[in-house]
Amino acid sequence: MSGRPERLFPLFAALETLPGIGPKTAKLMANLRVAVPKDLLFTLPTGGIDRSPVASIRDATLPGVATVPVTVGRHMPPATKGRPYRIEVDDARTTFQVVFFRGSADMHMRTLPPGARRILSGKAELYDGVAQMPHPDHVLSEGETLPAYEPVYPLTAGLSAKVVTKAVEGALKRVPDLPEWIDPALMAERGWPAFADALRAAHHPDGAAGLAPEFPARQRLAYDELLAHQLTLALARASDRRRKGIVTEGNGRLRRKVLAALPYVPTAAQQRAVEEIAADMAEPRRMNRLLQGDVGSGKTLVALMALLTAAEAGGQAVMMAPTEILARQHAESLRPLADAAGVVLELLTGRDKGRERQAKLDALAAGDIAILVGTHAVFQRDVAFADLRLAVIDEQHRFGVRQRLLLGEKNAATDVLVMTATPIPRSLALTQYGDMDLSVLDEKPPGRTPVVTATVPVARMDDVVAKLRAAISEGRQAYWVCPLVEESEAADLASAEERFRALRSALGEAIVGLVHGQMPPAEKDAAMARFVAGKTSVLVATTVIEVGVNVPNASIMVIERAETFGLAQLHQLRGRVGRGRAASTCLLMYRAPLGETAEARLRILRETEDGFRISEEDLQLRGAGDVIGTAQSGLPRFRVADLERQAGLMALASRDARALLAADPKLENPRGQAARLLLWLTEQDRALRLLSVG
């Protein structure tokens, strides 16, 4: 792979090569994620100021920005130090004042000499009936012009608008003539401008419409980013597909035993997913598949079928969960089924130490353990398999693209199945998992009771506790989730402990348990175990329990201050109940008055249990980064593209990227060569390395 094409060099030069930028300013620019001139091109204006001129300050709406041609009148220096310097000016109809709080008399004389014609533009206001303009933004001599609509850029302390605008103009002058990488038919259909024209139009909006995501120039630039991103994922997918896998073909004998032992028939969606996975495993290339299913759609059974396929073929399989509680739970729910099939299943967590751990490692290396369930501890260097065919990752978002790649390096040919219980909107699934094939479980297995969801103001806490007391006396169990305090674990903890004490005094010492994120794992597991065994009836918790906990007898979920949680999280929490035969309830307690978004959130939850609909609504309400939780999402940070408002473009870019590579897998044709330039331009050159590996 050759280096960056020469015609792009000017866009990747040092910032100091742009007009008006020295080392100090370049450092400040870094706060805006701007390192080279190319970054400035993709830093679009976030607003604008109307600078269209008026004949007189009287024609402007005050207070507001006015642009007025004037004749400079007399200067009125301050009589005492610390008072403002005033200059009278005449426009076509009236006299008003320009006011300065800093600067020397000499300087003001030079800028605004009496008798001269100038154009002033800045914020003006009425003061005792007289218009004043303190520190005009612009003072122009006759013949100089201002754009009628001045773009406003994001700034950082110490960086002025003038400096950024000047630097952007400098960067725009460097844009070379580039061949077109977008499909011409799509360009024509959307009415999109060419790349260089789009940049110029986006940086010189002629009104508020030019700032909207729907503005053709902005749409085109957003599409460029999304296309580069999807090309990268499509190349990763293509290179993945060229990676040799192991042909893993089972004969069905173990799977049949498990199906015979089940008290129900799998749903059509489960059967379809099982077949897709088995077909993938039988291919000579490596599987990279995402199994997406809503709370309670039966992902575990589908995963078990895949694990058994590996065992039938004489290989081994591993299932990994993000936490120890979950790993234990998976092991407990899978063990009886593995026993029915006559397969050895073992659990390995960070808690296994010394001799016990060594014995498990020896058995793994010898091939005596067919299925290993564990936390990410199974990644450690000393864990070796005799013949690992499949890794199932129960992801809960804590397992990003990077870790998937790491797993690939450890066992380059191992098939990978990632499970997620968060129904992700289609557009985001493409962003995060565009390199994977998708299986979706969109039906609920029989026997799950619908959950009745109700909202209750916090003021009615006593009624809720009374209801709880009645339910407990009938032998039912409940979760009580404490509010999420702003980013502070200590405060989360305090609120949980306070609620724990209050409920114990109301309901009785012995029947209320507590789990929170800062407990030592052993205590947390013990508290969970007491609740699972029915020794405690109420479990007070911070959100530790949102992930995968299964207690069929728990039929009440109280979420305190529900308005502080996101939709997807509330949906996950609600999914903890409704797992048994009893009618289940979820109480969303809120503090009045509710904001508009919070109200919409709680309303959607009352209306539907469909996780996919909830996730689409969540995307609308909160935005992409929040839905996935930007920090661990591995979501790319786009400069122009707006995933909420331009979700449709992502699906389009995904189709387009795959079609382009299907027609030109090495990107050698004219459009392919142009696409290479786009990848260089958006710094997705990792993708180009995938081409050279191919």
N, C-alpha and C positions, 0 to 999 in steps of 0.2 A: 504494500500500500504506500503510494507516494504521499509526501506531506501536503499541507494546505496549498490549494491552487494560488498562483501568484496574483491573479486579479483580485483576490480577497485580502491581500496583504494590507492595503491602506485601512481596512476596517478593523484589523487586529493590531494596528500600531499602538504605541504608547499614547495614553490620553493627552500627555503634554504636547503632542504634535498638533492638537486642535487649538484654534484661536482662543486666547484668554485663559488657558489652563496651565497652571504651574504645579509643582509637586504638592503644595499644600491643598489646592483645590482637588487634585487627583485623589488625594487621601479621603477628602470629604465625599467625593463621588462614590467611593467604595460603600458608603452607608446606603446608597441607593441601588446596590448590586450592579454598579457600572464600573467595569475594569478596562474596557477597550471601546473605541468609537462605535463598533457594532451594537454594544449594549444600549448606547444612547438612542440608536435608531429604533430599538424596540421599547424604549421608555416613552410611551405616548402621553400626550397632555391629559390631565385628569379633569380639567375644567377650562373655562375661558372667560375673558373680560371683554365686554362690548366697548370698543373704542371708536365707534362711528361718530364723526364730529357733529356738533350742533353750533348754530350761529351765536347763541348767547347762553350763559349759565342758567338763564331763566327758562330755557327750553329743556333743561335736564331735570330728571327726577332726583331730588335731594332728600336725605343723604344718599349719595351714589357716585358712580364714576362718571366724570364728564370730560369731553375732549373739545376744547374751545380755542379758536384763533383770537389772540389779544394784541393790544398795543401796550407796552410797558410804561407805567407812570412813575410816580415818585416813590423813593425808598424811605422807609421810616425805621431807622436803626433804634434799638431799645435804649431807653434813658438809663436804666440800671441793669447790671449784670444778671443774667438768668431769665430775663424777659425775652419774648419772641421777636424776631426780625420780620417786619411786614413790608410788603411791596404792593402798591395799588396797580391794578391792570384794568383796561377798558376793553369790553367785547362790543359786539354790534349794538347792544341795547342797554348795557348797565356797567357799573364799576364794581369790581369785587377785589378781595385781598388774597395774596399768596403769602403763606406764613411759614417761616423756618425756625426750628428750635436749635439748630446747630449749623456750623459753617461760618466762615469769616465774611465780613462786609465786602472785602475784595472779591471773594469768590462769587457772591450774589451779584455784584456789579458786572462781573465778567459774563455770568450766565444770563442775566436779565438786565441789559443796559437800558436806561430810560430812553423812550422813543422808539425802541426796536420792536419789530413784529415777531411774535413767537406763537407756537401752538403748544398749549398746556394740556396735559392729560393726567388725571389723578382723582382721588376721592375728594368730593366737596361736600360741605354741610352748611346749614344756616346757623349763624351765631348772632343773636340779637338782631335778627332780620337782615343781616348782611351775609352774603355768601363768602365762604372762605375755602381755600384749597391748601391744606398743610402738606408740605413736602411733595410736590407733584412727582408722579412716577416717571413722566417723560417731559422734557422741555426741548422742542424741536425748532430749528430755524425754518423760515419759509422755504418751500421746495422739498424739505424732508417729509417723509410720510410714515404713518403707522399702519399696521394691519388693522382693518376695521374690527376684527375679532382677534384678540391676543390670546394665544394658548397659554395655559397655566400648567407648569410641570410640578411633579412631586419634588419637595426640597428637603434639605436637612440643615440643622443649625450651622450657620456660617456660609451657607451657599445661597447666592442671590439668584432671582429669576433671570436677571439679565445675563449672568454668566452661563446658566444652563441653556438659555435660548440661543446664545451666540455659539456655544459648543455644538448644539444640535444642528444649527445651520451649517457649521463646518463639516459635521459628519455626513449630512445629506449630500454635500458637494462631492463626497468621495464614493457615492454608490455607483459601482460600475454597471455597465450594460450587461444584464445576465439573461441567458436563455430561459424559457418558461418551463417550470416543472409541474404546473397544474394542468390537468386534462383540458384541452381547448374547449371541448363541448361544455364542461362544467363552468369554465370562465364565462362563456357566452350566455349560458342559461342564467347565471347569477348576476351578470353584468359587473364582474369584478375587473378592476384596473390591473395593469402590469405591476410587477413588484416595486420598481422604482417610483412609478406614479402613485402607487398606494401609499408608500412612505411619505411622499411629499404631501399628499392630500390629508393623511392622518395627522401630520404635524402642522398643517395650516388649515384648521377647520374654519368654515365661514359662518359658524353659528353652533348652537347647542346640538343640532342634529348630527354634526360632524364628530361628536364625542360619543354617540350611542354605539353599543356593540353591533347594531344592525347596519350601521353606515358601511357601504360597500368596501371602502378602503380598509376599514378596521376588520371587517369580516374576512377579507382576503388575507390580511396579515395573521389573524387568528388561525385561519385555515393552514397557513404555511407552518405555524408552530405545531399544530395538531398532526399535520401530515408527516412532519419530520419525526414526531414522537411515535406515530403509528408505523412508519417505515422501520424505525428502530425495533419496535416490538415484532413486526412481521419478519424482519431479518433474523431476529433472535429465534423466532418460531421456526423459520426455515432452516436455520443452522442446527436447531434442536432436532428437527426432523431428520437431518442428515446424520445426526449422532447415532451411532449403532446402539441398539438396545439389546435386550436378551429376549428371545421368543419364549414367552411364558404361557403355555397352553395347559389348562387343567382339563380333567375328564369329568368333572362335575360330581364325583362320588362324595366328597366332603360336604359340598354345598347342598346336595340332596338330603343328607342326614340332618343338617340344620333346619332346612325348610320343613322337614317332617316333624321336627321338634317344636316348631313355632305354633302358638295358639291362634294365629291369624294368617291370612294370605297377604303377601306384599302388594302395595298399590301398583297400578300400571306405571306410574312415574318411577317407582323404585326398580321395577323389572327392567324398564328401558335403560335406566342408569347402569344397572348391573351388566346389561348386555354391551353397552357402549364401552365400559371399562374393560370387560373381558376381551372384546375385540381389539382394543388398544394394546392390551398386554400381550396379545398373540402376535402383534406386528414385530418385525425385526428392528423397528426404530423405538426410541425411548418415549414412554408416555409422559405427558405433562398436562394433567387435566385438573380442572377445578370442579368440585361438586358443591353446588350452591343449593341450600335448602333452608326453608324457613324453620323457625322454632318448631320442633316436634314433627318434622316431615319424615323422620326415619333415616337419617344419614348413617347412623351407626350400623344398621343392618347392611346397607349398601357397601360400607367400608369392610365389614366382616367378610362379605362375599368375595371382595377383591383380595383380602388377606388369605382366604382359604384357597383362592385360585393359585396363588404363589405356592402354598403348601402342597396342593395337588400335583404341581409340576415338579415337586421335589426341592423347592427352594425355600427361602425364609422371607418374612415380611416384618416391617416395624410400623408401629402406630405411635405418633408423638403428639403430646398435648402440652399446652403452654404452662399449666400449673400442676403441682403434685396432686391436689384434690381431684382434678379432672382425670389425670392419668390413672389414679386409683379407681375412679368411678368407671372409666372405660374398661379397666381390667376386670372389675367386678361384674359389669353387665355382659362382657364378652365371654368370661370364663365358663359359665354354664353351657353356652352354645359351643365353645371350643371343645368342652368335655363331651358334649353330645356327638361331635364329629370325631372325637378321639385324637385331638391335636394338642400338643404341648404349648401352653401360653404362659409367659412369665412377665413380671413387672420389674422395671429397673428405674429407680429414681435416685436423686442425689443423696437419699437417706441410706442407700445400701452401702455398707462400709466393710472394709477388711475381708475376712474369709468368705462371708456370705456373698459379697460382690464378686469376689474372684471366682467362686463356684459358678455363678451365673455367666460370667465372661467366658469361662472354660467351656461351659455347655453350649454357649452361642457359637464359639469358634469351632466346636466339634460338629455343629449342625443339629444338636439334640433339641434345641428350642426352635419351634417353627414360627411362632408369632411372639414378638417382643412388644410390650406396651411400655411407654416411658415418657419422661419429660425430655427437654432438649439435652439432658445429660447424656443421652445415647449418642450424642455427637462427639463425645470426647475421644481423644486419640487412641486410648487403649481398648475401645470397643470395636471388636472385629467380628464380622459375620462369616460363616462358612460359604454362604451363597445367597446374598441379599438381592431379592428380585423387585421388591416394592416398598416404598416409603409412603405412609399415609400421614399427612400433617393436619392436625385439627387446629385450624389456624387462628380463629378469633383475631385476625389482623395483627397479631404480634409477630407475624412471621413474614417479613417483606420479601421483595424480589431478591435482595442481597443474600438472605439465608437460603432461598431456593437455589441460588447459584452455588452456594457453599456446599449444599447437599449434593448437587450435581458433581462437584469436584471430588467429594469423598467417594462416591460410587458412580462413576460416570455413566454407567449403563442402566442404573436403577430406574424403574418406572416410578413416577411421582404422582400422587393424588392429594390435592389440597382440599380440605373441607372447610366451608365457612357457613355459619348459621346466620350471618347478616345478609339479608337479601340486598344486594347492591344494585342500584339502578343500572340499566343496560349501559348508559354512556360512561359511568364510572367503572363498571366491570371491564369495559374496553380499555380504559386508561390504566387500570391497575393490573389487569390480567390478560391484556391483549396478546401476550405470548403463549396463552394456554388455550386448550379446548375446554368447552363448557358443558357440564351436565347439570340440569336443573330439576330439583324435586318440587313440583308445584301442586302436590296434593297432600292432604293429611291422612295418615293411616286411620282406620276405624278405631273407635274406642277412646278417642280423645274428646273430652267434654268441652264445649265452648265456654269461654270465660266471660262472666258478666263484668263489665267495666263501669265504674261509677266515679263521679267526682264529688268531693266533700271539702268544704272549707276547713282550715285548721281549727277554726273557732269551735268546731263540733267534735273536738278530740274526745270528750267524755263519752259521747254516743258511740264512737268507734271502739273505745276500750270496752264499753258495756257489751257491744255486739261480739267482740272478741271473746269476752268471758263466757258468753252463752255458747259460742261455737266450740270452745275448748272443753266445756262440760259435756259436749256431745262427742268428744274424742277427736276433734279435728285439729289440724296444725296450721300455723301461720308464719309467714315471713313478715318482718317489719323493717323496711329499708329506710335508712336515715338520709337526710338531705346531703347533697354534694355541696360542701362549702368551697367558695372560690379557691381552687388550687392549693388548699392548705390541708395537709394530712392531719396536722395536730388539731385543727378546728373540726375536721370530719370526725375525728376520734372523740373529741369532747362531746359533740352532739350525739354520737352513738352511745357513749357511756351514760350520758344524762337520761336518754330515752330508756336505756336498759334499767337504770335504777328506778325510774318512774313506773315502768311496767312491772317490775318485780314487786314494788310495794302495792300496786293495784291488783295484780293477778296471783301473787304468791312466789316466794323465793325460788322454789325448785323448778318451776316450769318455764322460766325464761333463760335463754342462752344468748351469748354474744360472740360474733366474729367480726374482726376488722383487719385491715391490711397490715397493721404493724405488729400483730401477734406473732410469736414464733410459730413456724409451720406445725409443730407437734400439737400446740394448744389449739390452733385453728382446726386441725383435723379432728381433734378430740371433741371439740364443740360441735363440729359438723356431724360426727359419728353419733353423738348423743341425740341430736335432732333426727337423724336418719332412723335411729332405733326407736324413736318415739319417747325417749326419756324426757326431753324438753318439748313443750308444745309450741313455744314461740321463739323464733330465732331473730334477734335484732342484728342487723348487719349494715356495714357500708357496702359499696357495690361489689365486694368480692364475690357475692353469690350470683352475679349476673351470668357467669359463664357455666353453662352445662350441668348445673347441679340437678339431681333427679330424686325427688322425694314424693312418690305418688300420693301419700296421705296428706300432703300439704295442699290445702285448697283455698287459702286466703293469702293475698299479697297486699300489704299496706305500703304505699310509697309516700313517705312524708315529704312535703314541699316538692311535689312532682314537677312543678314548673321549672325547677333548677336542672332537670335532666333533659337530654336530647331525646327525640322521638325513637330513634333506633334502640337506644338504651332502655327506654320505658317498655318498648315492645319485647326486648330480650328478658327484662325482669318479669314481665307478665307471663312470659312463656315458662316460668318456673312452676306455675300452678296449672291446673287443668290436665294433669298427667295421670290422674286416677279416675275412679268411677264417680266420685262426689262432685256435685255442682260447685264450680269454683268462682271466686269473686276477686276482682282487683280493685282496690280503693285508691284513687289518686287524690291525695290531700294537698290542697293548695292554699297559699296565703293570698287573700283578696287585697286590693283589686289586681286582676290579672292583666298583663300586657297583651297586645293583639296577637303576637306570635305564640305566646304561651297558651293563650286561649285556643288558637287554631290547633296547636299540637295536641292538647287534651281532647279536643273535639274529634280529631281524626282517630285517636285511639278508641274513643267510645264507639265510633262508627264501624271500625273494621278490624279484623284480626289478620288481614292479608299483608304479610310482611313486605311483599313487593310494592303494593300500593303505598304502604307506609314509607318505604324508602324513597319512592319518587317524590312524595309530599315533603319528606324531610330535606331532600336536595333543594326543593323550591324554597323552603323556609330558612334553611341554615347555610346552604352553600357546601361545596364539595369538600373542602378541607376539613370541615367539622364533621361531616357524615362519616368520613373514614378516620378522622382524628389525624390531622396533618403530620404531627410529629412522627408517628410510627408508620404512616401510610405508604411512604415511598412514593407519594404522588408527586409528579413533576411540578415545579413552580413555573407556570407559564407567565410570560410577561404581558402578552396581549390577550390570549384566549381566556374566556370567562366560562368555566365549565357549567355554571348554572344556566346562563342565558344562551349559551351556544352549544348546548348538549347535542343538538342534531348534527352539528358539524363534525363532532367526534366520530359518530357512526359512519358518516360519509367518508371521513379521512381513513377510517379503518378499512372500509370496502375498497377505496381507491388504492391504498397502499398494497393491499393483498393482490388486487388486480394488476397493478403495475409490476409487482414482483413475479406474478404468474407469467406475464407476457415477456418479462425481461429480467430473469433471476439474477443476472450479474450487473444489472444497471449499466449496460453498454450502449444502448440505443441513444438517440439524441435526448429523449425525455429522461431516460435513465441517467445520462451524464449530467443533465440539469439537476436531477434529484440529488446527485452526489454533492453538487454545489450547495443545495439547500441544507444537507446534513452537515457540511462544513460550517455553513453560516450559523446554524443553530447549535453548534458544538455537540452534535450527536455523532462525532467521528468514531466513537466506539462501534457504532453500527457498521461503519465502513470496514473496520477490522474483521467483523464477522464475515464480510464478503470475501476478504482475502484468505480467511481460514478455510472457507467453503470448499 
